[in-house]
Amino acid sequence: MPRFAILALFLMAVLIPGISVAKTSGAKTSESKAADVVILDVRTPQEFRDQAVEGAVNIDVTDSRFIARVNELDKTKTYKLYCRSGNRSSMAESLMKAEGFKHLENLGSTKEAAKKLGRKCLPKNC
């Protein structure tokens, strides 16, 4: 059985958390460019509530509905993924590639993502 199939079965067996979005401070970037980029936090909802990169969307890669939720996303946009250390975002990147997403970047940890994106972490600093 391919690794992705085993991983997909594992993901289907875990709890089903919700999707959340981190607030932004109102800082504007290029509107057209920003509209084509989605910052995706693939950690658990609790981790996301504790600290997230400003403007990030949360879809938990360990959620049994991860594949269904990412398939609701626009595949023409660029997705910049992060988690606590970079491991889960790497897993999410592989799963999303398998679903036909072409524009993906693994930013690594929350702190690395905030630094690379030039954004704050909310509600507390990274």
N, C-alpha and C positions, 0 to 999 in steps of 0.2 A: 504494500500500500504506500503510495507516495507520501512524503513528509507533510505536504500541504493538506492532504486528506485527513491525516491523523490530527494535525493542528486544528483543522476546521471542526472535527468531531469534539476535540477538547474544548474549543471555544463555545460550542453549542451547549456544553454541559455546565457552564458557569452561570452565575446570577446575571440578571438583566438590569443594568443601571441605565440612567437617562443621559441625554445629551445636554450640555451646558455651554454657555459662551461667557468668556471673561470680558468684563467691561473695559472700555477704553477711556483714556483721560481726555480725549478730544483732540489729541495731536493728529494733524492731517498729513498724509503722504500723498503722492500722486494718485488721484482718484481712480484713473483708468487702470494703472498698474496694480494698485491695492485691491481693486475689484476682481482681478484675475488671480490673486494669491490668497490662499486660505491657510491659516496657521492651525494645525491640527494636533491637539494634545491627546495622546492615546493612553493616558493613565486612567486610574479609577476616578469616579466622581468625587470621592473623598479627597484624594490627592489633589485634584483640580480645585476643589473648594479651598483647600489649605493654601495653595499657591499656584498661580498660572501666569503665563506670559500674556500681557495685555493684548486683547483682541482675539485670543485663541478660542477655537471651538473644541469641545471635548467629546470624543467618541472612544470609549474604552475598548481597546483591542482584545481584552479578555471577556468582553460581553458576547454572549451567544448570538446576538444579532449584529455583530460588527460588519460582516459581509453585506447583509441586507441594508444596513445604514449607510455604508460607504457607497453602495450602488445607487443610492438616492442623490449622491453628489454629482456635480457637473464634471465630467471627465476631461473637459477642455481646460479647466483651471489648473493652476500649479498648487500643489499641496506641500507645505513645509511641516514635517512631522517632528515631534519631540516627546520624550518621556522623562523618567527620573535619571536614567543612565545612558540611554541610546539603544538598549536591547529590545524593548517592546516597540520602539519606533522602527527599528530594523525589521521586526516581525510584521508590523503593520505595512511597511513599505513593500515587502514581498507579497503579502496578501493582496494589496491594492494593485500591484503590477499584474498579478495573476487575473485580476478582474478587469484589466484593460486600461488602467490609469497609466499615463505616459509621463506626466510632469510631476515628479516626486523628488523631494530632498529630505534626507534624514539630518536634522540639526543636532541630534545627540540629546544631551541633558537639558533640563529646564534652564539652567544657568547659561549653558552654551547657546541655546536658542535665543534667549533674551539678548545676549551680547551680539550675536550674528545679525539679529533683526533690529538692534538699536531700540529695544522696547523695555519697559519696566515689567516687573513681576508684581502681581496683585494677589491678595491684599497686602503682602509684605515683600520686601526686596529679596532677590535671589542671593 
